[in-house]
Amino acid sequence: MKQSVKITWILIAICLGLETRPATASDADASLLNAARGEQAAVIATLEKLVTAESGSNDHPGIELLSKYLADRLERLGARVERVPSATGGPDILKGEFEGRGKVSFLLLAHMDTVYDKGILKSEPYRRDGNFLFGPGIADDKGGIAVILHALALLQDQDWSNYKKITVLFNPDEEVGSPGSGETIAGLGETHDIALSFEPSPAKAVIKHEGVLLSAAGTAQVRIKVQGRAAHAGAAPEQGRNALLELAHQLLQTNDVASEVEGAQLNWTTASAGTVRNQIPATAEAGADLRVTAEDASARLLAALEKRVSENQLVPDTTTAVTIEPMRPMYVAGEKGQVLAELAQRIYAELDGRQLLLHPTTNGGTDAGFAGRSGHAAVLEGLGLAGWGYHATNEYIEIDSIVPRLYLASRMLIELGK
């Protein structure tokens, strides 16, 4: 029997065993819950350290400083820490491994980088306001890092070692598509039984209940390049073939093409043409963000783009080429991930009967797509802290999500390790 099939049936057996009656507060692990409550202040202290260490995707020195801090934290928890070179030559991927005495191997994922430029703390400082903690990257994804670190600390205090191996991976390039870490994550997904990813849950202030995620779009980059002919813009513009005008025409006429392709979302986001004022530009190029929720959506979109471009040209004697570069695969929880999600729901119900939403999908990308690419590991996304304002201003987490999320992550590892 294949190992992935074996793990599926183990998870289903767990689910069936837990579904014999609804979970109630009396089912809660009182010792673990009290420990999670006692850990909240330490989590807040960790969040302050993480957020005040700026680590935008392009801030390589900042990511390196944060990586050193996290390596020290993992080593103090007893991990064997390794720095894995990035495939793109950027900052190293940070990996920590714990060896246990059980049979199940776990992969825990979160990312160190944020979308914010260096210096963002001057305008978006770390601060507390009632039940909210604000700061750039605090939800996406430094809250996820904090949950992993402190859940592992709680389990150590409980003398829990019922696992074969736990691998913690903090990558430095998630916000730019994980080009340097994606294959490393995919490889680990092939060798671990269960992968838990700690991107944030939407805040209760937005959707009323915390949740986990069952699927996410794949991402790709679309490029459109126009080749024209240079000429003097003042003395002989008629001798040129303006690539910029042709590019503008093509962008306008392809702007809605994704509406004809089920499972695709396209948005043109970048463009460049020309280098000097007095020359007709010979080349022009634009880029688009592509999100796909169907396996063949990229191929169907490319065909639709090429058809639209070839049928209507504005500037004669120009050529236009369209390409699609895949970036991050889709994440689909599938049968095994669904069982993990249902286990998470039951554990949440132990906490005063509260709900845990199972979000069906998002157009946001996630490294869970790499972790699940091989189909081997059971994968679940969205185990980080509840928050909002990702990639925007006033990003925050809800403090009252700390204890439930710590309890959830810890209890899931305990139950799945049995």
N, C-alpha and C positions, 0 to 999 in steps of 0.2 A: 504493500500500500504506500502510495506516495506520501511524503511527510506533510505536504500542504493539505491533502485530503484528511489525513489523520488528525491534524490540528483542527480542521473544520468540525469533525465529529466530536472532538473534545469540547470545543466551544459550545456546540449545540447541546451536548449533555449538560454542561454547566447551566446553560439557559433554561433547559427543561427542568432541571433540578430546582432552580430558583423561582420558577413560575408556578409552583404548586399552590402558592397563596400570595396575596399582595404583601409587599414589604411595609413594615411599620417602624415607628421609632424604637420599638422594643427590640428590633433586629440590629440596631446600630451597635457597632463595636465601641463600647463606652470608653475604653481605655484609649483607643486611637482617636476618637472624637475629642476627648479632653486634651490629648496631646496636640491635636490640630489647633484647638482654641488657644493653648498656651504658646503656640508657635507664631501666632499672628504678628506680634510685635517684631519678632525676628525677621519675618517676611518683609514687613514695611521697611526695616532697616536695610535689608538687602536691595529692595527696590530703589531706595535712595542712592545707594552706591552704583547700581546698574545704570540708572537714568542719568546721573551726573557724570558718568563716563560716556561722553559723546562717541557714537560709533556709526556714523553714516556709511553707506556702502562704499563710497569713494574716499573715506577718511581712513586710510590704511593704518597710519600710526595709532589712531584712536581705537580701531578694532584690535590691534596688537596689544594695547594696554589692557583692554577689557578681557582679551583672551588670557593674558597672564593672570589676571585676578581670578578668572573662572577656573583656570588650571589649578591654582592654589586651593580653591574651594573644593574641587573634585578630589584632589590628593588628600586633603584633610578628611574627606569622607571615606578614604581608603581605595580610591580608584587608581588603576594603572593608566596614566595619562599619556596620550600620544598626539603629536601634531602631524596631521596628514597634509601633504602639499596640495595646494589647489591646482586643478587642471589648467587654469588660466594664468598661473604665476602670481596670483593675488595673495592675500593673507591666508595663513594655514587654517585648515579645518581642525577643530578641537574635538578629540574623542577620548572618553573615559570609559574604562571597562571594570566591572565588578564581577567576581567569580563567586557563585553560591553553591548550594548543595542539592538543588532541585533539578527539574527536567525541562523547564520552559525557558526560552531565551527571549529577552525583551529589548527592543530598540526604542529609546526615548529621544524625540527630536525637538529642537527649538533653534532659533537663529539669533545671532549677535548683532547683525546690522539693522539699521533703520533707514528710512527714506530722507532723513533730514540733513541739511548742510551743516558743516562745522560752524559753531557759533550760535546754534539755535537756542541754547539755554539762556541767552541774553534776552530773547523775546518770549521764550516759552520755558520759564524756570520750573524746576520741580517744586511742587507745593501741595498742601493739603487743604481741602475745604469740605468740612463735614464728612460725608461718607465717600468722598472722591479724593483720589490721589492723581495729580496732573503731572505730565512730563512727556517729552518727546520719546516715543518708543516704549512707553510704560506698559501699554497693552500689547503692542505688536513689535517685539515679542519678548520684552524683558520680563513681563509678568509670567510668561511661559517658562523662562529660564528659572525664575524664582520658585515656581511650583515644583519643578523637577528637583532642584537642590534641596528644598525643604521637605518634600515628600520622602526623598531618600534618607534624609536625616531622621525623620519620624520613624521610618521602618527600621533603621539601625537601632534606634532607642527601643524598639519593640523586639529586638533580636531576631528579626525576620531574615532568613536566607534561603527561602524555598524557591529558588530560581537557579537555572543553569548558568546564565550570564545576563547581565544588564549592560547594554552599551548606551552611553549618553553621547549624543552628537550635537555640537553647537557649530553651525556653519556661518561663514562671514558674508554670504552673497545671495541670500534668499530674495532680497528685495529687487535684485536685478536679474532674477530668473534662475539662480543657482548654477551658473555656467561652470564654475570651478568645483562645485561640490555635488552636483546632481548624480553623477555616475558613482561616486562613493556611497551616497545614500541608497541608490538602487542596488548596489552590491550588497550592502548590509541588509536590505530588505529580502534578499535571496537567502540569507543565512540566519535570519531570526524568525521566530514563530509569530511574534506579536509586535507591531509597531504602533506606538502612541505618539501623536504629534500635538504640540502644545501651543498652537496658534490661539488667539483669544476667542472667547464667546461674546456675542453681542451683549451689551449691558441691559440690565433689567429696566433701566430708564427708557430703553428704546423698544424692547420686545416683551417686557414683563417677566419672562422666565429665562434663566440661563439654559445653555444647550450644548450639543455637540453636532458635528457636521458629517453628512453622509456622502457628499460628492462635491467636487469643485472642478472648474473648467481647466482644460489644458491651455497653455499659452504658446504663442508663436509670434514671430516678427515678419511683417510683410514689407517688401521693398519694391518700389517702382522707380525705374531709371529711364530717363529720356536722353537720347543722343541727338543733338542738332548740329549746327555749324556756327562757329564764331565769325564775327564781322565787326567792323568799326561802327559803334552805335550812332555816331554823328554823321560820318562821311559816306558810309555805304551800308546802312542797316538792311537794305533789301537783299544784300548778298548773304546775309546770315539766315539761320533757321533757329528761331528762338526756343530753346529747350525749356525755359521757364514758363513761357506761355502754354506750351504743350502740356507741361506737367500740371499747371493749374487747371487746364481743361480736363485732363484725365482724373484728377482728384475730385473735381465736381461731379463728373459723370459716373464715377465708381463709388461715390460716398454712400449710396444706398444699396449697393450690390449684395451685401450680406443679408438683407431682408428677404432675398430670394433663396437663401441657403439655410436650411434648417440645421440648428446646432452651431451656428457661427455668429460672432459679433465682431465687427471691424470698426476701428476708429483711427483715422489718419492723425498722427501726433507730431511728426517732425518733418522738416523740409530744408533743402539747401540748393542754391544755384548761384552761379557767377561769383567772381572775386573782385571785379572792378566795375566802376560806374559806367565807363564809356565803351563797353564791349558787349555785344549780343552774346548771351551765355550759350556755350556749346553743350553743356551737360546740366542736368537737374535731377534731383533725387528726393524722394519722400519715403517716410517709414510709417507703419501703422501697427497698432496693438491689436492682435487677434486672439479671441477667446473661443474655444471650441468645446462643445458638450456632446459631440458625436464622433465616433472613431474616424469616419471618412470625411468630416466637415472641411478639413484643410484642403484636401484634393478637390472637392466639389467647389470650394470657394475660388481656388486658383483657376480652375477651368472657367468659372463665371467671370472672373477678372480679365483673363486673357481674351475671352470672347468680347466683352464690353470694350476693351481697349482697341482691339483690332477692327471693330466695326465703325468706329467714329474717331477721326483724327482732325485736329484743328490746324496744325502747322504742317504743310507738305514737307516731304523729304526728312522727316524725323522718325526715329525708331523708339519704341517703348517696350521695355522688358519688365515682367513682374516675377518675383520670386517669393517663396515662403520658407522661412527658417524655423523649424520646430524648436521650442525651448523647454517647456515643462509639460510632462504628460498629465492627462486627466487623472483625478483621484476619484475612484468609485469604491465605496466601502464594500459593496457586494454582500454576499451571504454571511461571510465570516465577520466583516466589519459591522453588519447589522446586529449580529449576536453580541458583539462588544458593546454596541450602543444600547441594546436592551439591558445588558448587565449594568451599564452606567445609570440607566433610568431607575433600576431597582435600588441601586446603592443610594441614589439621591432621595428616593422615597423614604429611606431610613432616617433622613434628616427632616423631621416634622412633616413627613408626607409631601414634601415639595416636588414640583414638576421639573423634569429635565426635557427640554424640547429636542427633537431630532430634526435638525434643519435639512431639507432635502438637497439643496445645492446652493452654490454661489458662483459668480463669475470671477471671483478672486482666485489666483493660483496658490498652490500649496506644495511643499516638499513631500506631503503624503502621497502625491502622485508618483514621485520617484520611488518611495518606499514600497508602494504596492505594484510597481510596474511588472514585476516577474509573476505576480499572482501567488507567491508563496506565503507571505506574511498576512495575518489578519491585521487590518489597519483601521485606526479611528483617529479622526482629526477634531480639534476644537476643545482641547482639555486645559487651555490656559485660563487666565483670569478673565472675568467679565469686564468689558470696557467698551469705549467708543472713541470716535475722532481719529481713527487710524489714518495716517498719511495726511492729516489736516492740522488744524490748530486746536489747542486745548484738548489734546489726547488725554484720556483718563482711564483709570480702573476703579471699580467699586470695591471699597474695602470689605464690605460684608460678603464678597464672593471668595475671599481668601480661605476661610475655614472650610466651606463646602468643597472648593476645588482641591485643597490639600487632602481632605478626607476622601474625595472621589478617586484621585490618582493613587493614593496609598491603598485603599480598599480594593481597587481593581487589580493592582499587582498582587495583593494577598490572595484574592479569589482565583485569579488566573494561574497563580503559582501552585495551587493545591493539586 
